[in-house]
């Protein structure tokens, strides 16, 4: 039976129940902004773990920005992941990919300045590292985030989402040590279809949630 979450906070509380076994372990919870932040905040609160952001952006197809031909994750160096099937279907030039990547890099820089205000991101090294979004479609942003955090050598790398297509989860399985998904969907429509309230999360909401969360390293 399909579950429709009232909102992202409810989805986060339900996900937290599936992650309760990690309470008491050295954890850090990373949200994929903006939609993943209210979900991740509930998990961090339940686990008494610090909350931080994994800044990642979809690289959209020209004229179809909601369709991801890849994703870019903040890091040193940044991680770019391309969706090979979509790239093969639309055959974008190297210049088109580079221009789209540059636009998203600028947006990541803007968000870094607003959300983190110069603070360094928390380290995932030797911690149970939980990456959270409000749902997956192609999984490009989650893949980029997981690959970026894997470089920090976490104790265990977990991807936790309320809903995702079965084929996306299967493709992401090699990227994480554990996948936690409350609804694995065949015939997936869109993430918003599984929520009652799926309004866009604003920059102000992100900063407010972070201000009220534990972010100390």
Residue, then its C-alpha position, 0 to 999 in steps of 0.5 A: x500500500x502506498x504511504x502518503x506522508x503529511x509532510x517532510x517532518x513526518x517522513x523524517x520521524x518515520x525514517x528515524x524509527x528505522x535508524x534508531x539502532x544507531x542511537x549512541x553511536x558516533x553519527x553525523x547526519x547530512x541533509x541534501x538541501x533544500x528538501x532533505x533538510x526538514x527530513x534530516x533534522x528529525x533524524x538528527x534530533x532522534x539520534x542526538x546527532x549533529x546535523x550538517x549539509x551535503x551541498x549538491x546540485x542536479x545538472x539539468x538537461x537544457x530546456x528540461x531542468x527537472x531532468x537530471x543529466x548528472x549532479x555536482x557535489x561540493x568538495x575538494x575537488x568537487x564530484x561530478x556524476x553523469x547519468x549515462x543513459x540520459x547523456x546517451x539519449x540527448x548527446x549534449x556537447x562537452x560545452x553544454x555540460x561544462x556550462x550547466x556544471x558551472x551554473x550549479x557550481x555558482x549556486x552551490x557557492x551561494x548556498x554555502x555562503x548563506x547556509x554555512x556562513x564560512x563554517x567548515x562542514x563537519x567531518x564524516x571520518x570514522x563516523x556513522x554517516x547518514x545521508x538524507x533526502x526527501x526522496x529519490x528520482x534518478x538518484x544522481x544527487x545522492x550518488x554524488x553526495x555518497x561518493x564525496x563523503x566516501x572519500x572521508x572514510x566514514x565508519x559506515x555510509x548510509x543513505x536514508x530516504x522516505x521513497x524511491x523507485x526500485x531501479x534507482x535504489x538498485x543502482x545506488x546499492x554499491x555506493x552505500x554500506x546500507x540503504x534505508x527506504x520506507x517505500x520502494x516503489x514500482x511505477x514511480x511518479x514523482x517524489x511530491x506525489x507521496x506527500x500531502x504537503x510538498x511545498x518548496x523549502x526556502x533558504x530561510x527555513x534551511x538556516x532556521x533549522x540549522x540554527x536550531x540543530x546540533x552542528x558542533x563537531 
